[in-house]
Amino acid sequence: MEQSFAARTLRDLAAVLIVAIFMFPIFWWSLSSIKPYSAIFNKDGPVYFDFEPTALNYKVTLLGRSRVESALESGGTYGAGGASSYDSRQTILDSTLVAVGSTGLTILLATLAAYALSRMAMRGKQHFIFWILSQRFMPPLAIVIPIMFMFRDMSLLDSRLGLIIAHTLINLPLAVLLLKSFFDDVPKDVDEAAMIDGATRIQTFRRVVLPMVRGGVAATAVLCFIFSWTEFLLSLYLTTSIRTLPVKISTFVTSTGTEWGFITALGTSAIVPSFIFILLVQRHLVRGLTLGSLKE
């Protein structure tokens, strides 16, 4: 039954309102990143558009400009301090390497494990799957200290490799369960037909089944990347000289105040890699997220 014009209009307005509510914090965050110091800390109330935009916050955090030099250039009042504690170029590089590395390693291990769980019979499979799921229930705070001691003995503390392994460990359970559901949606008859034609199990997996679940792999990769990109606790405990973006942003809260301009500039910049990654795999992402929602 087709909806009336009034009903469709009301539905569309409600959808726009809901999207606007969810998008407003991101809009306000981005807007604050181009505000001068005086507009962010205006004592008369929030400043929406009545200010002169400035790129000072981005110059300091992304280009390594001196905080004092940039403030004097723009006529601002940013006090004392150099670029050493606010220059975030190395942080962005470290976060990118860790997120991409852990995502790639997670997908490599999870696809093999998920395919095996989906296709091969084993005693106690359901209990094993529940055990995998239970690993995700465990909060990182409960395991961060044991991991720190293990990584210390293996010389993995304060290294990108150690962070990649740690992020892989926390993403692996969810990735395995997601990919298993995608493999389950591919009929086993496809495997049997390929092997009847002479393909081995590995060839069947790599050339036949895996291309059919590309959407699921893409969706899982996006989630793993975002979880690694935004992970805070393990990065805080396992590294000192290497700082990922969430840890770096936390250092902008100092004893003399909170540098909201630098925080919003770096936080807005941190959204961009995830957005680009999603754009690159968007063709497969929708298919992956909806795979299995409809049954024949």
ABEGO torsion letter per residue (X at the ends): XBBBAAAAAAAAAAAAAAAAAAAAAAAAAAAAAABBAAAAABAAEBBAABBBBBAAAAAAAAAGBBAAAAAAAAGBBAEBEBAAAABAAAAAAAAAAAAAAAAAAAAAAAAAAAAAAAABBBBGAAAAAAAAAAAAABBAAAAAAAAAAAAAAAGABGBAAAAAAAAAAAAAAAAAAAAAAAAAABBAAAAAAAAAAGBBAAAAAAAAAAAAAAAAAAAAAAAAAAAAAABAAAAAAABAABBBAAAAAAAABBAAEBBAAAAAAAAAAAAAAAAAAAAAAAAAAAAAAABGABBX
